[in-house]
Amino acid sequence: MDILRADAAPIVVLTGAGISKESGLHTFRDPDGIWARYDISEVATPEAFINNPDLVHHFYNDRRAGVLDPAVQPNAAHLALARLEAEWPGDVLLVTQNIDDLHNRAGSKNLIHMHGELLKIRCNHCDLLTNWSEPLDQGIPCPSCAKQGGLRPHVVWFGEMPLEMERIYTALANCGLFISIGTSGNVYPAAGFVQMAREEGGAETVELNLEPSNGATSFEYSRYGAASEIVPSFVS
Ligand code: BV8
């Protein structure tokens, strides 16, 4: 660990799309990113799903197929975080904004997908929440209540409540080290976590990113470069 710590302080790690870029998945705000090709308001809000469910299903079916591509595998950064969780003497909570399953496949267990998971779906008509890897459309009946037109990706859209926020806030208020990896610091509440960790947890804060993020000045330490290089060297 580049930051030598004598204690076994609890660690909170936040990741964003940048950690999965070298695994072959697009980020959102890079020049070749997802928001350069799609308008958030047309594919990633509850209103978009009401107005044009077929376009929203197409958007997520395309990304689900991308994550399931055999060429898309966890990279050295995902694996280093799973090792950190296994080897650090204190708690390590990994909070990801990503909806891919690369942290899961890398072996991270103490993991929160605060923006949901692409390989899960839920139903607007009942309490179904289940794994799903096929294309989704409005004609497919819910496997639980059999109604059509209610199945949606288990993904947090803009304007919707992120998942497990109480658990995240508690961890931020009690951590000694907060590490942010591969996120541009554009989206709240995740972009505000560094401030909470510092002000409520008294944590040391580290940004590991390709370039300074929007919140770069909030971090005491930073390393810039590709995640598959700087993350393993920082956490090992
Ligand atoms: C909420 C799932 C209330 C979908 C996503 C006006 C109206 C309505 C809402 C708002 C508003 N103004 C503000 C808001 C709040 C809004 C928000 O923040 N909007 C922004 C755009 C201003 N937030 C919300 O609506 C959230 N909900 O606020 O509810 C609430 C609040 C608090 C408590 C309770 C309730 C819900 C937000 C979730 C939206 N869903 N994802 C999907 O994936 O399709 S967010 C979307 O952006 C992505 O999923 C991603 O998770 C997120 C952040 O993007 P990043 O991961 O940071 O990716 P990005 O491309 O931006 O950056 C990549 C970085 O990696 C770059 O810095 C790059 O340099 C770096 N990088 C690239 N390559 C590498 C690398 N780093 C290392 N190595 C490399 N190789």
Boltz pocket constraint, residues with backbone or C-beta under 6 A from the ligand:
constraints:
  - pocket:
      binder: B
      contacts: [[A, 15], [A, 16], [A, 17], [A, 18], [A, 19], [A, 21], [A, 22], [A, 27], [A, 28], [A, 29], [A, 30], [A, 33], [A, 44], [A, 97], [A, 98], [A, 99], [A, 115], [A, 155], [A, 156], [A, 157], [A, 158], [A, 159], [A, 160], [A, 161], [A, 162], [A, 165], [A, 181], [A, 182], [A, 183], [A, 184], [A, 185], [A, 186], [A, 187], [A, 188], [A, 189], [A, 208], [A, 209], [A, 210], [A, 211], [A, 212], [A, 213], [A, 225], [A, 226], [A, 227], [A, 228]]
      max_distance: 6.0
